[in-house]
Amino acid sequence: MRNVYLLTAFCVILLVSILGFRGTHFTHPPMDVFPEWAFPGMKRQAKFRPQAASSFFADGRADRPPPPGTVASDYGPAGQPLRADDTLYLGKNPDGSWVKGFPAAVTVDRALLQRGRERFTIYCAPCHGAVGDGNGITKKYGMGATPSYHDDRLRNMPEGQIYNTITNGLQPANNMPPYADKLTPQDRWAVIAYVRALQRAQHATAADVPGEHRGELGLK
């Protein structure tokens, strides 16, 4: 019987300890179960509050500018600059349809194609292959469903829809993840420009050869 009383008293004390002080504001920190010496440097790590001062940096600010190459998020209020141009940042026309061609803010030139080739080689070629035929290195390791850019379906797909696929991926039905955290909006359009160049190279005709180079190929 004595054990029953002790157990009841223990349960009452435990219940009061858990529920009895809910909503109570304390002026002192809670008692630590594990002492600081048991976990040095882990319990209370140094940190800076937003917009706080810092003596570590020369300008005295804790807030730091983003490192070069940081990819900005395209989420947030519609009024922020990143969302102001749906054609550039979403690949859509004002009526919601996919953009065909490239936004006015994107200049398709040699520099854009070179940038697109660089980004394509890093992020796209492992799966889609160096020429976009779907024969990337991942195919040797079991990924056999990578489409070819030279299929009519993708050759005829609007550039804005390709942009959306790069941005949001094709999960979960496909194995392509989103690349919005790796490629800036401008880099996504650069990749698209390079993909279009690969597609045209695979379906080129004599009419695509500039006149000054026709003689080199024996063309009239």
Secondary structure, DSSP 8 states (H G I E B T S, - for coil): -HHHHHHHHHHHHHHHHHHTTTT---SS----SS-GGGSTTTSS-----TT-B-SSSTT-BS-----TT------S-TTSGGGS-HHHHT-B-TTS-B--S--TT---SHHHHHHHHHHHHHHTHHHH-TTSSS--GGGGGT------TTSHHHHSS-HHHHHHHHHH--TTTSS----TTTS-HHHHHHHHHHHHHHHHHHT--GGGS-GGGTGGGT--
